[in-house]
Amino acid sequence: MIVKRENYQGTIHVPASKSDAQRALIAGALAGNSTIRNIGKSEDVLNLIDALRSLGAEIDLSNGSALISKPLAAPFSGRVIPGESGLASRLLIAILATNAQDVVLDGKGSLRKRKVDVYSELFPELGVQIETANGSVPVRLNGKLSGGEIIVDGSHGSQYISGFLMALPLCEKDSVLKVENLKSRPYVLMTINTLKKFGIPVKVKANDTFEIKGNQEYRSTDYIVEGDWSAASYWIVASALGYNLQIKGLALNSLQADKMIMDVLFASGCKIKNENDGLKAEDSNLHPFEFDASNCPDLFPALVSLAAFIPGKSKIEGTNRLYNKESNRAESLIREFSKLGLNIYENDNLLIIEGMSQLNSAQIDPHGDHRIAMALAIAGMFIEGGVSIDHPEVVAKSYPDFWKDLKSLKE
């Protein structure tokens, strides 16, 4: 796939948030008789639906919606494979642990390298036997999660916290979940918001403490999935850097962490206006920025694309959040953007980008990472000779129509 400087313009309708969709699908499968609308077409979402079906849920797909007529059937046994999704696997492991009868959760590709250490440490104390493959999937579970008082190190990421928040309402005991060093707080709040819509209240107390009643039942719900700020971030960057693009389908009151792309743009001197239900960048004189992306690590690739074309030194904090993704994302960003002639390096949890007005053409390897591929495509839009991206199909994990949408901007 070759992407080069051309006269791009037009409107992008962003796809569904796979993060929002996965939470809602699992909650709907626990409730039964639910409709999840605007689920999108990402591989992660479709693989999750297959996994939920293998656990007894009856799910029909119609006009972009998932119609869930029959809930998950506990006790859980057999083998479950949610594809390559880190979020789906960590949410499901917690759900399965509430009533596990020799159930195995496995995965594909990079998921087999991503750790589930938090569950390995805590489950035995909570009545669940867990066996892993060197700390990763496949994971074998037996037992019933007991609930009670649980202390979790949140520095390993929010997905474990979300897993506990979704599973603990199903336990017999009431629970108090105490999180130390919480990262990616917006994702936790997003989970709590989803739970509320499915009839599961969570009390948020001081010092990142959450109170969850036991013996709760998920309530049948008609749920609409939001547009994806993660996917939108690439087009927003392209707009901020000069193309006449309008990005539609986003909720400005969203709890998605990657909405913080707006904070970065404001800090770098870009003005974004909302007109005709779409976002559009106004002419702006961009300057280097410093931003802590610890709570929104998926923004790193898009932010590198932005910083690459702003002359001067930009700094993005939180590279320690990038090592357990589809690739070692910090290493991949440095390696591939360096091929374009960009001076980019890591120093003490910072990614430092010395932006330039022009970059070089190069052949790029996304390292199997959908976000790396999309970030480099946006960079290619501003390079005369463009970039040639190997394995462009990796975008299907989150945004199958990315290349189609890019092509539409040239027509």
C-alpha positions in Angstrom: 0.0 0.0 0.0 1.5 3.3 -1.1 0.3 6.6 0.5 1.7 9.9 -0.8 0.9 13.6 -0.8 -2.2 14.3 -2.8 -5.2 16.7 -2.7 -7.1 14.9 0.1 -10.4 16.4 1.1 -13.9 15.3 2.2 -15.8 13.8 5.1 -14.9 10.8 7.2 -17.6 8.9 9.2 -15.6 7.2 11.9 -16.3 3.6 12.7 -17.7 2.3 15.9 -15.5 2.2 19.0 -14.4 -1.4 19.4 -13.6 -0.6 23.0 -17.1 0.5 23.7 -18.6 -2.3 21.6 -16.7 -5.1 23.4 -17.8 -3.9 26.8 -21.4 -3.7 25.7 -21.4 -7.0 23.9 -20.1 -8.8 27.0 -22.6 -7.0 29.3 -25.4 -7.8 26.8 -24.4 -11.5 26.7 -24.6 -11.6 30.5 -28.0 -10.0 30.4 -29.6 -11.7 27.3 -32.5 -10.1 25.3 -30.3 -7.1 24.5 -29.5 -5.2 21.3 -26.1 -3.7 20.7 -26.3 -1.2 17.9 -23.5 0.1 15.7 -21.0 -2.6 16.6 -18.8 -2.0 13.6 -16.8 -4.5 11.6 -13.5 -4.8 13.4 -11.9 -8.2 13.7 -11.7 -7.8 17.5 -15.5 -7.3 17.8 -16.3 -10.2 15.4 -14.0 -12.5 17.2 -15.5 -11.6 20.5 -19.0 -12.4 19.2 -17.7 -15.8 18.1 -16.2 -16.3 21.6 -19.5 -15.4 23.3 -21.4 -17.8 21.0 -19.0 -20.6 22.1 -20.0 -19.8 25.7 -23.7 -20.3 24.9 -24.9 -16.9 23.9 -27.2 -16.7 20.9 -26.3 -13.7 18.8 -27.7 -12.7 15.4 -26.2 -9.9 13.4 -28.5 -7.5 11.5 -27.9 -4.1 9.9 -24.8 -3.4 12.0 -26.5 -4.5 15.3 -26.0 -7.6 17.5 -29.3 -9.1 18.7 -28.6 -11.2 21.8 -31.5 -13.5 22.5 -29.9 -16.0 24.9 -27.3 -15.1 27.6 -24.1 -16.9 28.5 -24.5 -20.3 30.0 -22.6 -20.9 33.3 -20.8 -22.9 34.5 -18.2 -22.2 31.8 -16.2 -25.0 30.3 -14.5 -25.9 27.0 -12.2 -23.6 25.0 -12.8 -19.9 24.2 -10.8 -18.0 21.6 -11.4 -14.2 21.4 -9.0 -13.7 18.5 -6.1 -11.3 19.2 -7.9 -8.8 21.4 -6.2 -7.9 24.7 -9.3 -6.2 26.1 -11.7 -9.0 25.2 -9.4 -11.6 26.7 -8.9 -9.8 30.0 -12.6 -9.0 30.4 -13.6 -12.6 29.6 -11.0 -14.2 31.9 -12.6 -12.3 34.8 -16.1 -13.3 33.7 -15.2 -16.9 33.2 -13.6 -17.0 36.7 -17.0 -16.4 38.3 -18.0 -20.0 37.5 -15.2 -21.8 35.8 -15.4 -25.6 35.2 -12.1 -26.4 33.5 -12.4 -23.6 30.9 -9.5 -22.5 28.7 -9.2 -19.1 27.1 -6.8 -19.1 24.3 -5.8 -16.5 21.7 -4.1 -15.8 18.4 -1.0 -13.9 17.2 0.3 -11.2 19.5 -2.2 -12.1 22.2 -0.1 -15.1 23.1 2.7 -12.7 24.2 0.6 -10.3 26.3 0.6 -10.9 30.0 -2.2 -11.7 32.4 0.0 -11.4 35.5 -2.5 -9.6 37.7 -5.0 -12.4 37.4 -2.3 -15.0 38.1 -1.4 -13.2 41.3 -4.9 -12.6 42.7 -7.2 -15.4 41.5 -5.7 -18.1 43.9 -6.6 -15.9 46.8 -10.1 -15.5 45.5 -11.0 -19.1 45.0 -9.9 -19.6 41.4 -7.2 -21.9 40.2 -5.4 -20.4 37.2 -2.7 -21.9 34.9 -1.0 -19.8 32.3 1.6 -20.3 29.6 4.5 -18.3 31.0 2.2 -15.6 32.3 0.2 -15.4 29.0 -2.6 -17.2 27.3 -3.7 -20.0 27.0 -5.2 -19.7 30.5 -7.0 -22.5 32.2 -9.5 -21.7 35.0 -11.3 -23.7 37.7 -13.4 -22.4 40.6 -15.7 -19.5 41.5 -14.5 -16.0 42.1 -15.4 -15.2 45.7 -15.4 -11.4 45.7 -14.5 -9.5 49.0 -11.7 -7.0 49.4 -9.3 -6.9 46.5 -6.2 -4.7 46.1 -4.9 -4.3 42.5 -1.8 -2.7 41.2 -3.3 -0.5 38.4 0.1 0.3 36.8 -0.4 -2.9 34.7 -3.3 -1.2 32.9 -7.0 -0.6 33.2 -8.2 -3.8 31.5 -7.8 -5.9 34.6 -9.7 -3.3 36.6 -12.5 -3.3 34.0 -12.5 -7.1 34.2 -13.0 -7.2 37.9 -15.6 -4.4 37.7 -17.7 -6.6 35.3 -17.2 -9.8 37.1 -17.5 -8.9 40.8 -21.3 -8.1 40.5 -21.8 -11.8 39.7 -20.0 -13.0 42.9 -21.8 -14.0 46.1 -20.0 -11.6 48.3 -20.1 -7.8 48.1 -16.7 -6.5 47.0 -14.4 -3.5 47.6 -11.9 -3.0 44.8 -8.9 -0.9 45.8 -6.7 0.2 42.9 -3.2 1.5 43.5 -1.4 3.6 40.9 -4.4 3.6 38.5 -3.5 4.2 34.9 -5.9 4.9 32.0 -8.6 6.1 34.3 -10.9 7.1 31.5 -11.3 3.5 30.4 -12.3 2.5 34.0 -15.0 5.3 34.0 -16.1 4.0 30.6 -16.6 0.5 32.0 -18.6 1.9 35.0 -20.8 3.9 32.6 -21.5 0.8 30.5 -22.3 -1.2 33.7 -24.8 1.5 34.8 -26.6 1.2 31.5 -27.0 -2.5 32.0 -28.4 -2.1 35.6 -25.1 -2.6 37.5 -24.3 0.2 39.9 -20.7 0.8 41.1 -19.9 3.2 43.9 -16.8 5.3 43.2 -15.2 6.2 46.4 -12.1 8.3 47.2 -8.5 7.0 46.5 -9.6 4.9 43.5 -11.8 2.6 45.6 -14.9 0.9 44.1 -17.7 -0.7 46.0 -19.7 -3.4 44.1 -22.6 -5.3 45.5 -22.7 -9.1 44.9 -25.5 -11.3 43.5 -26.5 -8.7 40.9 -28.1 -9.4 37.5 -27.3 -7.7 34.3 -30.4 -6.0 32.8 -31.5 -6.3 29.2 -30.7 -3.1 27.3 -30.8 -1.5 23.9 -27.4 0.0 23.6 -25.8 2.3 21.0 -22.0 2.1 20.5 -20.2 5.4 20.2 -18.0 6.4 17.3 -14.3 5.7 17.9 -12.0 8.5 19.0 -9.0 6.2 18.5 -9.8 5.8 14.8 -10.7 9.5 14.5 -7.4 10.6 16.0 -5.6 9.9 12.7 -8.0 11.9 10.6 -8.0 14.7 13.1 -4.2 14.9 12.9 -4.4 15.0 9.1 -6.9 17.8 9.3 -4.8 19.7 11.9 -1.7 19.4 9.6 -3.6 21.1 6.7 -6.0 18.9 4.8 -9.6 20.0 4.4 -11.3 17.1 6.3 -14.5 16.9 8.3 -14.7 14.0 10.9 -18.2 12.9 11.8 -19.8 10.4 14.2 -18.1 11.4 17.4 -19.7 12.1 20.8 -18.1 15.3 22.3 -19.2 14.2 25.8 -17.6 10.7 25.4 -15.7 9.1 28.2 -13.2 7.5 25.7 -9.7 8.2 26.7 -8.6 9.1 23.2 -10.8 12.2 23.1 -7.8 13.8 24.8 -6.4 14.3 21.3 -8.3 17.5 21.5 -6.3 18.7 24.5 -3.0 18.1 22.6 -4.3 20.0 19.6 -5.4 23.0 21.7 -2.0 22.9 23.5 -0.1 22.9 20.2 -2.1 25.9 18.8 -4.7 24.2 16.7 -8.3 25.3 16.8 -10.9 22.6 16.1 -14.5 23.7 15.3 -17.6 21.6 15.4 -20.0 22.4 12.5 -22.7 20.3 10.8 -22.1 17.6 13.5 -18.5 17.2 12.4 -15.1 18.3 13.6 -12.8 20.3 11.4 -9.4 22.0 12.1 -9.1 25.7 11.4 -5.9 27.2 9.9 -3.4 27.2 12.7 0.3 27.9 13.4 1.3 24.7 15.2 4.1 24.5 17.7 5.7 21.6 19.6 3.9 20.1 22.5 4.4 18.2 25.7 1.8 15.7 26.7 1.4 12.9 29.2 -0.3 10.0 27.3 -0.1 7.5 30.3 -3.9 7.5 30.5 -4.4 7.2 26.7 -1.5 5.2 25.3 -3.3 4.3 22.1 -2.9 7.9 21.1 0.9 7.6 20.8 1.0 6.7 17.1 -1.3 9.5 16.0 0.6 12.0 18.2 3.9 10.9 16.6 2.4 11.6 13.2 1.4 15.1 14.4 4.7 15.9 16.1 6.7 14.7 13.1 5.6 17.7 11.0 5.8 20.3 13.7 9.4 21.8 13.6 10.9 21.6 17.0 11.0 19.1 19.9 7.8 17.5 21.2 7.7 15.2 24.1 5.1 12.4 24.9 5.2 10.8 28.3 4.2 7.3 29.1 6.3 4.9 26.9 6.1 2.4 29.7 2.5 1.8 28.6 3.6 0.7 25.1 5.5 -2.5 25.7 2.5 -4.9 26.1 0.6 -4.0 22.9 0.3 -5.7 19.5 3.9 -4.8 19.1 6.5 -3.1 21.3 4.9 0.1 20.2 7.6 2.5 21.3 10.3 0.5 19.5 8.2 0.1 16.4 7.4 3.9 16.2 11.1 4.7 16.6 12.3 2.2 14.0 9.7 3.1 11.3 9.6 6.9 11.7 13.4 6.9 11.7 13.3 5.5 8.2 11.5 8.7 7.2 14.4 10.7 8.4 12.8 11.8 11.7 14.9 12.1 14.8 12.8 10.2 17.3 14.1 8.5 20.5 13.1 7.3 23.9 14.5 8.7 27.2 13.2 8.0 30.7 9.6 7.2 29.9 9.5 9.9 27.2 9.2 9.7 23.5 11.0 12.7 22.0 10.2 13.8 18.5 12.3 16.5 16.7 9.8 17.5 14.1 10.6 18.6 10.6 8.7 20.4 7.8 9.6 17.6 5.4 10.2 13.8 5.7 11.6 11.2 3.4 9.9 8.5 1.4 10.5 4.9 2.7 9.2 1.4 2.8 7.5 0.7 6.1 6.8 -2.4 8.3 3.9 -1.9 10.8 5.1 -4.9 12.8 1.7 -6.4 12.8 0.3 -3.4 14.6 -2.9 -1.7 13.2 -2.1 1.6 14.9 1.4 1.8 13.5 0.1 1.2 10.0 -2.5 4.0 10.3 -0.1 6.5 11.8 2.4 5.9 9.0 -0.3 6.3 6.4 -1.2 9.7 7.8 2.5 10.6 7.7 2.6 9.4 4.0 -0.2 11.9 3.2 2.4 14.7 3.7 5.4 13.1 2.0 6.0 13.9 -1.7 7.3 10.4 -2.5 5.0 8.8 0.0 5.4 5.7 2.1 5.0 2.1 1.0 3.3 0.1 3.9 3.8 -3.7 4.1 1.0 -5.8 5.3 -1.7 -3.1 5.1 -4.3 -5.6 6.1 -3.4 -5.3 9.8 -5.7 -2.3 10.1 -8.7 -4.8 10.1 -8.1 -5.4 13.8 -9.8 -2.1 14.6 -10.6 -0.3 11.3 -11.3 -2.6 8.3 -12.4 0.4 6.1 -9.4 2.6 6.8 -7.9 2.3 3.3 -11.3 2.6 1.7 -11.9 5.8 3.7 -8.5 7.1 2.7 -9.2 6.4 -1.0 -12.6 8.3 -0.7 -10.7 11.5 0.2 -9.0 11.5 -3.3 -12.3 11.1 -5.3 
